[in-house]
């Protein structure tokens, strides 16, 4: 969500207006994320920056594992939700700041870990990684990690979910304002980007999984938490077919869950580099 280029405003604005729905339905990254990175760091971090933190789901997993963590985001709605949660339930060492991935609020060589959870694909990679290099200590870690969509559950539901993601992107291409189009980079290129940046002595990909309980309402909510879906719904009349198709997914989910809760599997891919 933090991109220092001409389309930065479009990328940031794509996440306006649904911070509560996003926070209620998105998975919180597992504690394994922080544990893996602390193990690679080989010490307790003093300062962690969570860049593109959204509503703070990925920031909160660092509670008690670092002296200080700052969640940073450029979207005021998402950041406001994170700050509101922190005001309601303060956590020592955690704070949130408005900012951008190429202008991090830290002095050179002072940060142990920089993370991007579900966000690096929205950022301009070259300037972002140059800034990451600046703030990281020697031996510090950059980690971009994402979960696959949709979560693993049932092939018919997953097929419909994928269809709706594709439909929303087609609607945006056909009916969206060309000057307001967001730019989302292919997540599969993250490892190559880190490898060829020249900023890291060691780069690798780590794959892991995490389960969370899910209801029919949450499954539909996960779809509605996607930025592309929300952007397409704002198109008005052209989105009528999308709204109808979302109703199909909701009915399918209601029939599958039958009012109950089922564990769904979120598959994560982390690309990390050690300075």
N, C-alpha and C positions, 0 to 999 in steps of 0.2 A: 504494500500500500504506500510505499515511500519511494518515489522515483523522480530523480532530478532531471527531467526532460520535458518537452513540450506537452506531452499527454499526461503529465503527473496529476493534474487536476481531475481528469476523467477517471483515472485509476482510483484516486482517493474517493471521489464522489460516488463511485460504484457501490460503496459500502454505507451510504447514508440511509438513515431511516429505519433500520431493522436491527439495531444493536441488542434490544431485549430478546427478540426471537433468536438471534445468533447465539447469544450467551446461554440461553435456556436449552438449546438443542445441540450445539457443537460439542464434540468430545473434548474433555480436558486431557492433554497429553499425560501419559503415565509417568510415575516417578522414575521409571527406568531411564528416561531421557536425562534427567539430572545426574542419576547414579553413573551412567555411562560416561558422561562428560567429566565428572569429578574423577573417575578412575583414570581417564586419559590425561587429565591435568596433573594427577598424582599429588594433589593437595587440596585443601578446602579453598575455594575461590574467595577472593576479597570483593571483587566487583564483577557482576554479570550484567550485560545489556541484552534485553529481549526486544528485538527490533521488528516492527510490524506486529505489535503485541495484541492488537484488536481489543477485546474486552478483558484482557488480562488472564485468560484461562491458562496460557503457557507461561505466564509470569509467576503465578501462584505456586507452581510446583517446586519453585526454588526456596520456598519458606523453610528456614532452618538449615539450609545447605550452603549458604553464602552469607558473608557479612552484609552485602548490599546488592540488590538487584533493581534496575530501573527498566520499566516497561516503556517503550517509545512507539508512538504511532502518529500518523499525520491526519487521521480521520477523527474529527472532533466528537462525532456521535459514539464511535467505538471507545475512544479514550475516556469520554465522559462516563460511560457505563463502568469502565474499569475503576475510575476514581470514585464513583458512587459506591461500588462494592467495598472498596478499601475504607471509605469513611464509615460504612456500616459495620465493618468488621476489620479494624486495623491489624496489620501484620508487621511486626518489627522488621526493618531492613528493606521493605518493599515500597517503591514510589513509582509514579507514572509521570511522563513528560511528553508534551507535543514535540515532534521532531521528525527528521528525515534521515534516511539511511546513509546519505552522503554528507551529513552534518551531525555527527554523533556528539552528545554532550559529555565528552570525556577528554582528558588530556592525553597526549601521546604516551603509549606504553604503560597505561594504567589499568587496562581491562584484562581480566583472565579469560572470560568466555563471552562470545557474542552469538546469540541464537536468532534464527528466523523461523518461526513456526507457521506454516501455511502462508508464507508471505514473500519469500525470496523471488518467486516468479512474477511478482508485481513490481520489482525493483530493477533499475538499470544496473546490470551486474558489474561493469568495469569500475564505475565511480563508487559503488557500494563496497566492493572488495578493497579498493584502494583506501577507503576510509576505515574499513575493518583492520587492514594492515597497520594503519597509523595508530589506532587506539590499543591494539592488542600488545600485551607483554610478549617477550620471547618465550616460546612454549605455550602461548595462549591458543585458544581454540575457537574456530568459527564453525557453527553447525546449522545447516538448513535442513529442516525436516518437515515432512508432509504425510498425511494419510491418504490412502487411495479412496476414490469415490466410485460407486457407493460402497458402504460397508458390506461385508460378506454375510448373507442371510438366506436368500431364496432367489433362484435365477430369474423367475418371472418378475418379481419386484425389482431386481437389479436391472433387468433389461428395460423396464419401463422408466426407471430412474435415469439410465443412460440416454434413453430416447428423449426425455424431457430436457436434459442438459444440452443435447445436440440441437433440439428444437429452439431453445432459448437463444443459442448462439446464432442460428440461422436467422431468427427474427431480428436480432440486433444488427446483423450484417445487411439485411434487406431494408429495414425500416428505421434504424438508428441514425442519428446525425453523424456523418462521417468525421466531423471535426471534434466530436465528443466520444469517439470510440476508445475504449480502454485497450491497453496492450498487455497481454498476459503471455509470458514466455513459457516454453515447453519445460516442464519440470525434469524430464529425462535428460536435459542438457546440463543440469546442475553440476554433476560430477566432472564432466568435461570442462566446464567453466572454471571450477576450482583448480583442476589439474593444470590448466593452461594459463592461469593468472600469474604464475610465477611468485606468488606470495606465501606459499606453504611448503614446508619440507616433507609433509606426509599428508596424503589425501586418501580417503576410502569411503565406501558406502556401507551402511549397516541397515539391515532389514529386521524388523521386529513386529510383534502383534500385541493387541490389547483388546479386551472385551469390556463392554458396558451394557447394562440393561436398557432395553428399548421397548417402547410401546408403539402402537399404530400412529398415535399423535406425534410422537417424537420422530418416527421414520419420515413422515411427511414434513415435519419441521426441519429435518436435516436437509431435505431437498430445498425447502424455502429459504434456508440459510445461505444458499449459494448465490454469490454476487451476480452471476449471469442471469439466474432466474429472476432475481429482484429487479435487475435492470430491464429485462424484457417485459416484466409485468407493468413497468412504468410507461410503456409505449402506448397504453390505452387500447383503442380498438384493434390494432394488429395482434394484441396479445389474447384475444378472445379464445382462439383455438388452444393456446397454451393453458389458459385457465381451465378449459374443459378437460384437457388431458391431465392436469393436476388432480382434478376430481376423480379421474379414473384411477390414478395411483392411490389416492386416499381410500377409495372403495376397496381396492385390492389389499391395501394394508389392513383395513378394518377386518376384512374377511380372513386374512392370514393370522393376525394377532388375536382376534376374537376377545378383545378386552383385556388380554393378559400382557405380561412382560416376557421378553425373550432376549437372551444375550446375543449381541451382534459383535462381529469381529472387525476391528479396524486394523488394517495393515499399514505400517509406517515405513518410510524410507528416509534415512538420514544420510546426508552427504556432509562430511566434516573435513576440515583442514587444520593442521597444526602449524603455527608460525615458527 
